Amino acid sequence: MEKNSSFTAAIHHRRSVRVYDENKEIDAEIVKNCIQLATLAPNSSNMQLYEFHHITSSAILDKLSVGCLGQSTATTAKQLVVVVVRKDLWKQRAKANIDHLNKLFGAKSKSEYTPREKFAMNYYKKLIPFVYSEFLGIFGYLKYFISWLKGIFKPSYRQLRNSDMRIVAHKSAGLAAQTFMLCMASEGYDTCPIEGSDSLRIKKNIEFAVRK
Ligand SMILES: Cc1cc2nc3c(=O)[nH]c(=O)nc-3n(C[C@H](O)[C@H](O)[C@H](O)COP(=O)(O)O)c2cc1C
């Protein structure tokens, strides 16, 4: 692949902007396209445990600005994109991967799978349910302890507690968010990530916007 100077330019362009030009309009289709491209970001086990909510309604924008503690970056933004981590969707996303593999491998019986195909299927049918299953945080600690014991004898994956799995999901959402912001920068649009917010109010407003 050739060196891409426009990518370097986008990295330089992306700075967190706190006050937006009120005379500059944002094309919602370009934002949508950047969200689509963001879904191509690397993510843990291709589970894509996140959602992007693109907000353009001024009524919801006003509510979200309050939820962003009145920060000028939110109050002056013409559109907002809320990234929601959805670890709870793991069963649905594992199934989507299995469906995708079934399509890819074509109609054949299990015995006809190549070792690689069998590995891929078992990954989503057995390993992912093991890693993501949880019961009041207790199962996570049990898995963590088992991997700790196993780890005495051989290298083992250890991040299996509920809190570990939350980090796993947040890392992937963060990478997708960064990809989105770089795409926006490449389109000449400014962005600013916001964590200084009242997450409960943001959640309620997003749920309200989705229901509408
Ligand atoms: C996870 C995260 C949360 C952030 N939250 C806020 C925020 O609530 N308000 C804000 O003005 N900037 C926020 N920022 C922007 C950082 O302050 C900014 O990225 C940093 O100062 C570096 O500047 P730059 O993005 O222009 O390179 C956040 C950045 C990250 C990565």
The ligand as an ORCA input file, in Angstrom:
! r2SCAN-3c Opt
* xyz 0 1
  C     -12.179      9.212     26.646
  C     -12.054     10.707     26.453
  C     -12.943     11.540     27.101
  C     -12.868     12.928     26.911
  N     -13.789     13.724     27.522
  C     -13.768     15.057     27.281
  C     -14.782     15.911     27.818
  O     -15.666     15.479     28.524
  N     -14.729     17.209     27.513
  C     -13.757     17.754     26.734
  O     -13.780     18.965     26.498
  N     -12.780     16.967     26.216
  C     -12.768     15.635     26.451
  N     -11.823     14.830     25.885
  C     -10.835     15.409     24.982
  C      -9.460     15.463     25.601
  O      -9.406     16.480     26.566
  C      -8.467     15.704     24.467
  O      -8.504     14.571     23.608
  C      -7.037     15.895     24.954
  O      -6.925     17.089     25.689
  C      -6.038     15.933     23.795
  O      -6.388     16.936     22.867
  P      -6.722     16.636     21.335
  O      -7.867     15.667     21.284
  O      -7.071     17.954     20.745
  O      -5.509     16.031     20.753
  C     -11.862     13.464     26.092
  C     -10.968     12.607     25.456
  C     -11.071     11.251     25.620
  C     -10.120     10.334     24.894
*
